[in-house]
Amino acid sequence: MDEHMKRRLDKQRKLFSQLGITLDALTIHEKEFSMKLRGYDAEEVDTFLDSVIKDYERFYATIADLMDKWQEQQIELRELKEKSKQAEAIPAPAPIIRGIDPMDLEDVILKLEANVRQLKDRLPRSSESYL
């Protein structure tokens, strides 16, 4: 058996152990049955056990996939909670001061700056001017 398959089976055994599942694909595959006079057909049993092994492999893949997705969602949930806490820490926009919206205030400031520029352009240019 190659190293990759051994690692995969070890991961499968650990997961199944955590879930209380006692059989894994390799255990089923390696199971030897004693022969009796009126026993079952060995080939038929092997064929059936091969289908059981395939199901176990599918179960393992499904469980592993679901656990990965669950872990990803836990990480995403943790990140969302952190972002939520950070958003709560950011102060809310300044309240409207005496009926003036901050966006309106910004427009007023821009207009005032434009007026100051116009006034500067109208003033005579002299070396004594401080504007």
C-alpha positions in Angstrom: 0.0 0.0 0.0 1.4 3.4 -1.0 2.1 6.2 1.5 -0.7 8.4 0.2 -3.3 5.7 0.8 -1.9 5.0 4.3 -2.3 8.7 5.3 -5.8 8.8 3.8 -6.8 5.7 5.7 -5.3 7.1 8.9 -7.3 10.3 8.5 -10.4 8.2 7.8 -9.9 6.1 10.9 -9.4 9.1 13.1 -12.5 10.8 11.8 -14.6 7.6 12.1 -13.2 7.1 15.6 -14.4 10.6 16.6 -17.8 9.8 15.1 -18.0 6.4 16.9 -17.8 4.4 13.6 -15.9 1.2 14.2 -15.4 -0.1 10.6 -13.4 1.5 7.9 -12.8 0.5 4.3 -9.5 -1.3 5.0 -10.9 -3.3 7.9 -13.8 -4.5 5.7 -11.5 -5.3 2.9 -9.1 -7.3 5.0 -11.8 -9.2 6.9 -11.4 -13.0 6.6 -14.3 -15.3 7.1 -13.9 -18.9 8.2 -15.1 -21.6 5.8 -18.0 -23.9 6.8 -19.5 -26.8 5.0 -22.7 -24.9 4.2 -21.2 -21.4 4.1 -21.8 -18.5 1.7 -20.2 -18.2 -1.7 -16.9 -16.4 -1.1 -17.0 -14.4 -4.4 -20.5 -13.2 -3.7 -19.5 -12.0 -0.2 -16.4 -10.3 -1.6 -18.5 -8.5 -4.3 -21.0 -7.4 -1.6 -18.2 -6.2 0.7 -16.6 -4.3 -2.2 -19.8 -2.3 -2.6 -19.9 -1.7 1.2 -16.3 -0.4 0.9 -17.3 2.0 -1.9 -20.2 3.3 0.3 -17.8 3.8 3.2 -15.4 5.7 0.9 -18.4 7.9 -0.2 -19.5 8.4 3.4 -16.0 9.4 4.4 -15.7 11.9 1.4 -19.1 13.4 2.3 -18.3 13.7 6.0 -14.9 15.2 5.3 -16.4 17.7 2.8 -19.1 18.7 5.2 -16.6 19.2 8.1 -14.4 21.3 5.8 -17.4 23.5 4.9 -18.4 23.7 8.5 -14.9 24.9 9.5 -15.0 27.5 6.6 -18.3 28.8 7.8 -17.0 29.0 11.4 -14.1 31.1 10.2 -16.4 33.3 8.1 -18.7 33.7 11.1 -15.8 34.7 13.3 -14.6 37.2 10.7 -18.1 38.7 10.4 -18.3 39.0 14.2 -14.9 40.8 14.3 -16.1 43.2 11.5 -19.3 43.8 13.4 -17.3 44.7 16.5 -15.0 47.0 14.6 -18.1 48.7 13.0 -19.5 49.3 16.4 -16.2 50.8 17.5 -16.3 53.4 14.7 -18.1 56.5 15.8 -21.4 57.2 14.0 -21.4 60.2 11.6 -21.8 63.5 13.3 -25.4 64.4 14.0 -27.1 67.1 12.0 -26.1 70.4 13.6 -28.9 72.9 13.9 -30.7 71.4 10.9 -27.6 71.2 8.7 -26.8 67.9 7.1 -23.0 67.1 7.0 -23.2 66.7 3.2 -24.9 70.2 2.9 -22.2 71.6 5.1 -19.5 70.2 2.8 -21.3 71.9 -0.2 -21.3 75.2 1.7 -17.6 74.9 2.5 -16.8 74.3 -1.2 -18.9 77.3 -2.2 -17.1 79.5 0.3 -13.7 78.3 -0.9 -14.8 79.2 -4.5 -15.9 82.7 -3.3 -12.5 83.2 -1.6 -10.7 82.3 -4.8 -12.9 84.8 -6.7 -12.2 87.6 -4.2 -8.4 86.9 -4.5 -8.6 87.2 -8.2 -10.4 90.6 -8.0 -7.9 92.1 -5.5 -5.0 94.0 -7.0 -1.8 92.0 -7.0 0.7 93.8 -4.9 3.7 92.7 -2.9 2.0 93.9 0.3 -0.9 91.6 0.0 -1.0 88.7 2.4 -3.8 86.8 0.9 
